[in-house]
Amino acid sequence: MTEKERKDMKELDEIADRAGGYVDFFPNADQHVDMRGIIAYCKQKGIEPIDMTLREYNRFVIHNAG
């Protein structure tokens, strides 16, 4: 990691701290997402994955995978 990356990370940490918390970047290891299903669904609906509702997205979450 470069010195600039460390400085940027520290700055982001401070911003997150002032905002009241952090975002967890580590997903649940027992939970996976059917990306092929999402891609097919979005093509069928004519939308981008980012435009899916939470309810639509949750249809593709696979619990207890492994």
C-alpha positions as CSV (number, residue, x, y, z in Angstrom):
1,M,0.0,0.0,0.0
2,T,1.4,3.4,-1.0
3,E,1.7,6.3,1.4
4,K,-1.1,8.1,-0.6
5,E,-3.4,5.1,-0.2
6,R,-2.8,5.1,3.6
7,K,-3.5,8.8,3.8
8,D,-6.7,8.4,1.8
9,M,-7.8,5.4,3.9
10,K,-7.1,7.4,7.1
11,E,-9.2,10.3,5.7
12,L,-12.1,8.0,4.8
13,D,-11.9,6.4,8.3
14,E,-12.2,9.8,9.9
15,I,-15.1,10.8,7.7
16,A,-16.9,7.5,8.5
17,D,-16.2,8.1,12.2
18,R,-17.7,11.6,12.1
19,A,-20.7,10.1,10.2
20,G,-21.4,7.7,13.0
21,G,-20.0,4.4,11.8
22,Y,-18.5,2.2,9.1
23,V,-19.7,0.0,6.3
24,D,-19.0,-3.7,6.7
25,F,-17.2,-4.7,3.6
26,F,-17.0,-8.4,4.7
27,P,-20.1,-10.2,3.7
28,N,-21.5,-13.2,5.6
29,A,-19.4,-16.2,4.6
30,D,-22.6,-18.4,4.6
31,Q,-24.4,-16.1,2.2
32,H,-23.8,-15.9,-1.6
33,V,-25.6,-14.3,-4.5
34,D,-26.7,-16.0,-7.7
35,M,-25.1,-13.4,-10.1
36,R,-26.1,-15.4,-13.2
37,G,-29.6,-15.3,-12.0
38,I,-29.4,-11.5,-11.4
39,I,-28.0,-10.9,-14.9
40,A,-30.7,-13.0,-16.6
41,Y,-33.4,-11.3,-14.5
42,C,-32.1,-7.8,-15.3
43,K,-31.9,-8.6,-19.0
44,Q,-35.5,-9.9,-19.0
45,K,-36.7,-6.8,-17.1
46,G,-34.5,-4.4,-19.2
47,I,-32.9,-2.9,-16.1
48,E,-29.4,-2.7,-14.6
49,P,-28.5,-4.6,-11.5
50,I,-28.0,-1.4,-9.6
51,D,-31.7,-0.5,-10.3
52,M,-33.0,-3.7,-8.6
53,T,-35.2,-3.2,-5.5
54,L,-34.1,-4.9,-2.3
55,R,-37.0,-7.3,-2.6
56,E,-35.9,-8.3,-6.1
57,Y,-32.2,-8.7,-5.0
58,N,-33.2,-10.8,-2.0
59,R,-34.7,-13.4,-4.4
60,F,-31.1,-14.2,-5.5
61,V,-29.5,-14.5,-2.1
62,I,-28.4,-18.0,-1.3
63,H,-28.1,-18.7,2.4
64,N,-26.0,-21.4,4.0
65,A,-24.0,-21.9,0.9
66,G,-20.8,-23.9,1.1
